[in-house]
Amino acid sequence: MADLARLNDRSAVQAALDEFDRLGRDAFLAKYGFGKARTYFVENPKTGTLCDSKAIVGAAFGFLSSAGIPLENADFSGGDATVAERLRGLGFHVHSGSDRPGSNVQPWSPHELAVIVADYLSMLTLELNGQAYTKAERRRRLKSQLDDRSEASIEFKHCNISAVMIELGYPYVTGYQPRSNVQGALYEAVERQLHRFSALDEAAIAAVQRPVLPNDTIEIDFEGVLKQPPQKRNINQVREPAPSYHRRATRRDYLERETMNRSLGSAGELFALKFEKWRLLSLGLKSLSEKVEHVSSTQGDGLGFDILSFEPDGKERFVEVKTTSFGQTTPFFISSNEAAFAREKGEQFRLYRLYDFRKAPSLFELPGAIENHCLLDPCTYKAQFL
């Protein structure tokens, strides 16, 4: 079977999408020998046309170079884990379900945005209060209030709302990973409703300020705790322009407030300390594990890292810990001192990002300079008199 990872050029896919629009669906499928898709359709970001995803990927191989050869239908498998995943990885929006192939996706109306935003904010309030709900059931109920939207389209819009919530300093609904190609009108729809959701404000404040009590009586199973970091977004991804203004009255910075929860930060550092000792012990390096030091406790904060640990060869590893109760892609705050220390130490530095800390603690690590992995937003300045 063909390796779809070789399709790493977004412009090749765009060329195939443009040809689909130029020839029409039937002629395009006939030219490349593909049947009509039943489930997955990729959206042309230039025109909004929905195109048969497997046929587009096959044709795109022919645009990879001047000597490119299109894939045939039998050369690879279609589906969410293959074709759809590759297209999403290149920054394209993949639809599934009842959206019509060869047609244009209609923008969400103000009424639709109001309905789906209200549903999202209600889910987030329930989640922050620890109350149960069923996403699938809510999507089905929501579908009847919208203009012939598929469940996949509804789920994607929920992910767009997550991106807006993150920008406004709110946590997001678990499972709806932020997707940043957001309608400008969606920002306004979210802001309008946030003013009326006092229950969400109360729930968010309570969630970020809730203390964490370390429980040393529970044995932690560190197998499976370490995860892969979030996938980098494609810098060529087509996005709708955000509104031209940036001063948002509804921004509450609940995520920044969470960083002031000292009990959460301390609990996260202790968790990472135990993880480091376990990591070395599992490698048979007991003597090194006994030297791991919680330096932010023993020497004081401000060193640029929290834990002094070691590599298997005895080389020092400097670990800075950032902890959140929320999801994997929740932004974190880092000082200029910490960022400079990470650049100075290079591969000896590790940022441990702990997430879902209250439910099922997991972590991923970012080695070296933070800007190699994240966009650093200089949100605070120190003002000195001239």
GIQUIBEL-V362552 format. One record per backbone hydrogen bond with DSSP energy under -1.0 kcal/mol. CO is the residue of the C=O (numbers start at 1). NH is the residue of the N-H. If there is no record, write none. Layout:
BEGIN
CO/NH, CO/NH
END
This chain:
BEGIN
3/6, 4/7, 6/8, 9/13, 10/14, 11/15, 12/16, 13/17, 14/18, 15/19, 16/20, 17/21, 18/22, 19/23, 20/24, 24/28, 25/29, 26/30, 27/31, 28/32, 29/33, 29/34, 40/53, 41/95, 42/51, 44/48, 48/105, 49/44, 50/102, 51/42, 52/56, 53/57, 54/58, 55/59, 56/60, 57/61, 58/71, 59/62, 60/63, 65/68, 72/75, 75/2, 79/84, 80/85, 82/86, 83/87, 84/88, 85/89, 87/92, 88/91, 93/43, 95/41, 100/103, 103/50, 109/113, 110/114, 111/115, 112/116, 113/117, 114/118, 115/119, 116/120, 117/121, 118/122, 119/123, 120/124, 121/125, 122/126, 123/127, 124/128, 125/129, 126/131, 127/130, 134/138, 135/139, 136/140, 137/141, 138/142, 139/143, 142/145, 143/146, 146/148, 150/154, 151/155, 152/156, 153/157, 154/158, 155/159, 156/160, 157/161, 158/162, 159/163, 159/179, 160/164, 161/165, 162/166, 163/167, 164/168, 165/170, 166/169, 168/252, 169/254, 169/255, 173/176, 175/177, 180/182, 184/188, 185/189, 186/190, 187/191, 188/192, 189/193, 190/194, 191/195, 193/196, 196/198, 197/201, 198/202, 199/203, 200/204, 201/205, 202/206, 203/207, 204/208, 205/209, 206/210, 215/218, 222/225, 225/363, 234/237, 246/248, 248/251, 253/257, 254/258, 257/260, 258/261, 260/262, 261/265, 262/266, 263/267, 264/268, 265/269, 266/270, 267/271, 268/272, 269/273, 270/274, 271/275, 272/276, 273/277, 274/278, 275/279, 276/280, 277/281, 278/282, 280/285, 281/284, 285/289, 286/290, 288/291, 293/295, 293/308, 294/297, 294/298, 295/299, 295/300, 306/296, 307/319, 308/293, 309/317, 311/314, 315/311, 317/309, 318/350, 319/306, 319/307, 320/352, 322/354, 324/357, 326/356, 327/330, 335/339, 336/340, 337/341, 338/342, 339/343, 340/344, 341/345, 342/346, 345/348, 346/349, 348/318, 349/368, 350/320, 351/366, 352/322, 353/364, 354/324, 355/362, 356/360, 362/355, 363/227, 364/353, 366/351, 369/372, 370/373, 370/374, 377/379
END
